[in-house]
Amino acid sequence: MPAACESVLEDIEDIVSAEDVKPHDRQFVRKNVFPKVRKRNSQKHVQTDDEPPSDSIIPGVQKIWIRTWGCSHNNSDGEYMAGQLAAYGYKITDNSAEADLWLLNSCTVKNPAEDHFRNSIKKAQEGKKKVVLAGCVPQAQPRQEYLKGLSIIGVQQIDRVVEVVEETIKGHSVRLLGQKKDNGKRLGGARLDLPKIRKNPLIEIISINTGCLNACTYCKTKHARGDLASYPIEELVDRAKQSFQEGVCEIWLTSEDTGAYGRDIGTDLPTLLWKLVEVIPEGAMLRLGMTNPPYILEHLEEMAKILNHPRVYAFLHIPVQSASDSVLMDMKREYCVADFKQVVDFLKEKVPGITIATDIICGFPGETDEDFQETMKLVELYRFPSLFINQFYPRPGTPAAKMPQVPAAVKKQRTKDLSQLFHSYNPYDHKVRKKYTV
């Protein structure tokens, strides 16, 4: 494969192969050319290649299969890419076998997700499928050996997916990994008014910002999504209005940290939410995505008012990750367990019936049995109705990967113990025989 495929290209027009003949070489070769006598062949030349030349391929008529792993932000990106390709004329298919090209939209949070991604690439190549790679894995580590020679579209370049697919179908390898900027300031990403094919036609997923302000020692997503970059409030409100006009009745706000929204553009999350509430029609709902404890602490009063609004779900996803302050310090989470409890206690008091979801990482480097028992006590105390339990995986290039690791058997057992605790209680028993609007 040409060496040019290993490097990052600024644009599609920059495709050049290291094997191309240089002007100096061309001049040298001319001096060593000898004429050869050929017999005339009355038959016309017949193309014998298995595939037609690239300039004879008509883009926009092929079938494309899209696979997305990971968070709701990734899913929103996948829907945007599907919408643009369909608008151009490509057929989006659910049948991977009949597709001409596979668009694989990856997640880099955990090892298993990247393993699935890698296996899908191998399967596509074995099936002679064209491949375009998207998402956080190639954005964070574009020079991985198994990515060499393949087309890549960066997380901030999804508005150019048609170009990348078109060139890939022609047989070219394209890489677009740049950051979107305006007068040197990093933007939130691709435009929000792009066409979209929603997996659920009733739900619109809107990414309100990309990146975050933290530097958690275990996180690989930061390498891909970068620092915080928020979309302006007016653009987000316009996207919400457009979605409602298209028949959507539920909006999910998502990002790597919704609580940090606006800190880079002089505003904040409650200001955005009050603006969105104004345009939510009767019968429609707003659902807020994940927010880390430090950034919700500043807005508890306002957030409680918003979560009590009849058109906003009384739901909040606040990852705690561990109930040990020493582990949280090693994770660089920038809060302590008391901060998390303050947020949960306040919202449970001020927002009747609120659902608090949280995340736990089992077996983070240095986590002792005592640390883990503190986490078990926290779950027993709050009996979270929604609990995302994750066994720690050291991600390449992160500080946590270089720390002394907890034995695999211990990590596995702690994950099992926490799962058993979660399944031992029934968080919705108090709702039995009550009526709710759904």
WOPENOR-V950691 format. One line per field, one symbol per residue. burial: b if it has 24 or more other C-alpha atoms within 12 Angstrom, else e. Layout:
BEGIN
burial: ???
END
This chain:
BEGIN
burial: eeebbbbbbeebeebeeeeeeeeeeeeeeeeeeeeeeeeeeeeeeeeeeeeeeeeeeebbebbbbbbbbbbbbbbbbbbbbbbbbbebebbbeeebeebbbbbbbbbbbbbebbeebbebbeebeeeebbbbbbbbbbbbbbeeeebbbbbbbbbbbbbbbbbbbbbbbbbbbbbbbbbbeeeeebbbbbbbebbbbbbeeebbbbbbbbbbbbbbbbbbbbbbbbbbbbbbbebbbebbbbbbeeebbbbbbbbbbbbbbbbbeeebbbbbbeebbebbbeebbbbbbbbbbbbbbebbebbbbbbbbebbbbbbbbbbbbbbbbbbbbbebbbbbebbbebbebbbeebeebbbbbbbbbbbbbbbeebbebbbebbbebbbbbbbbbbbbbbbeeebbeeeebeeeebeebbebbbebbeeeebeeeeeeeeeee
END
